[in-house]
């Protein structure tokens, strides 16, 4: 029996991106694969999160880590990203949905 694909909202995808990028950050392709999104979706959501100040791009020259695409990492900006994730988690729990800790 074929399993139905999971339907995710843009808020679900953005929360996943932020939770992946907390800490040292992640290269673009790692975000794409870990979130299971297309190149177009990754561009859209990463661009939006950077524009809103929730995610920042770090040039690989300044961190000494080798990265392929865009030559850098995307890292969640604290406390903005944590505030978004706390709010997201609170809303999901209020709706009675199971939520794993994202922070």
N, C-alpha and C positions, 0 to 999 in steps of 0.2 A: 504494500500500500504506500502510495506516494504521500509524503508529509507536506502539509501546507507551508508555504514560505512565511516567515515571520514578517509582519507588517510593522515598520518602525516609523515613528514620526521624525521630523527634522530635529526636534528637541532630544529624542532618544539618541540620534546620531551625534549631535553636538555634545551631549553628555559623555558619550563613549569616547569621542576624540579628546575631550578635556581630561578624562580619567586616564587615558593612555599617555598623555603628554605631561602629567604631573611628575615632578622630579627633574631628571637631567634632560628630558625632552626626547623626541623621536624623529627620525627622518620621515620625509613625506611618504615614501613607499611603505614603510612599516605601519604608518597610520592607515593608509589605504587598505592594506591586507588585514590588519587587526580589526578594522571596522567593517570589512566586507563591503566597500563602496567602490564605485567606478572612478575613473580619473576625473570626469566632469563633476561628480558629486563631491569628491575630495576637494577639488578646486573651489567649488561653491562654498562649502562649509568651512574650510580652513580660511579662505579669504574673508568670510563673514566674521569668524571668531577673531582674526587678527584686527580687522577694522573696528570691532567693538572693544578691543583691549583685553580680551580673555585669553588670547594666545599670542606668543611672540616668536619671531624668527631669529635664530641665532646663527650667525655665519660660522661655518666650520673652521675657518682660519683662527677664530678667537677662542675655540674650545679644544683644538688639537685632536679632533675626532674626524675620521674620514667618512664622508657622506656623498652619495651620488647625485641625485636630483636636487637642484637648487643649492647644492653644496652647503647644507646646514641642517639644523634641527628646529622643530617647533616645540615650544615649551609653554605649558599653561602658566599664566601669570597669577601669582598669589597676591592678594586674597580674592580677586575678582572671580577666578575660576572656581575656587572652593565655595564661594557664595552661590554661584550658579548651581553647582553640584548639590549643595545642601538644599536649596530651594527645589530643585528637580526631584530629589529623593523624598522630601516632605510631601510634595504633591502626589507622587506615585503611591506613597504609603497611604495618604488620605483617600485615594481612590481604591484602596484595597488591593493594590498590586504588589507583588513581591519585588523587592529591589535589593540587589547585592550592594555592599558598601562600595562607593565609587571614589572615595577620598582616601 
